[in-house]
Structure formats: structure tokens, C-alpha cells
């Protein structure tokens, strides 16, 4: 049984890099949509070895940009 006081991976503040799946969960979108955002350059990511990772602050930065765009429209 998992300790309920332990942070879930999706919200663990100690993580510096997220998997694409974890970033997608933080944005409440699917994995495919998250990869599309990365491919379009809208969501920052980098390769670590052969693994695609998203900086932990990138989902919040993406959301902040989108909100600013919406307000400006």
C-alpha cells in the first residue's frame, strides 16, 4: 500500500525534469497533445541521453504564456 502522504510523481516538487507523461498530467492533456506542443515549440523539452524530458517549470510557463495570449486577444 502506498503512503498517502508521499507526493505523487505528477506533483512532486523535488523533480527537476518530468517525463512527457508527467508533463501531460500537469497540463491535463493527453500524451499525444503534449508531444504536439513540444514539436510545435510551445512546451520546452530537452533530450537527456535518448530520453525526452520536460523541465518541471515548463508546464507552468506554457500556461502563463497561453493565459497572457488569451488576455491580449
N, C-alpha and C positions, 0 to 999 in steps of 0.2 A: 504494500500500500504506500502511495506517495504521500510525503509530508505536505499538508495543505498550506503550511507557512512558507514553503520553499517557492521562490519565484518561478513562474513558468518561463520557458525559453523565449516566448514571444515578448515578454515584458521584463526580462532580466536586465536590470540597469548596469550590470557589470560587463555585459557583452560589448565589444568594440566593433565587431563585424557580425552581420547577420547572413544567414542563407537567404536565397531568393524566397523560399517558402516562408521564412520568418518575417521578412520584409513585407511580403504579400499579406500575411495575417495582420501585421500592424496597420496596413492600409485598408484592410477589409476588402481585398480584391483577390482574384484567383492568381495562381502561379503564372498562367499564360499572359494575363494582363500585366503582371509585374515584369515579366520578360519583355513585353512590348514597350513598357515605359522605359526600361533600361536600354533597349535597342534604339528608341527614339531620342535618347539622351536626356529624358526628363527626370530620370531617377539615377543618381550616381551609383556606380558599381566599379569593382576592380577585380582583377584576377589574382588569386593567391595560389601559386602553383598552377594546377589545372582547374581550380575551383572558383566559381563566380561568387563574390561576396559583396554585400551592400553595407557601407558604413552605418553604424547604429543611428546616427543623427540624420541620415539622408531621407528616410520617410517623412520626418517632421519638416525638413527643409522643403521637400516636394510639396507637402500640404500647404506650407506657408506661401510658397510661390503661387500655387493654384488659387488660394484664397485672395491674394493680392490681385491676381488677374481678374477674378470674378468681381471684386470691388471696383476695379478700374473700368470694367465693361459697362 
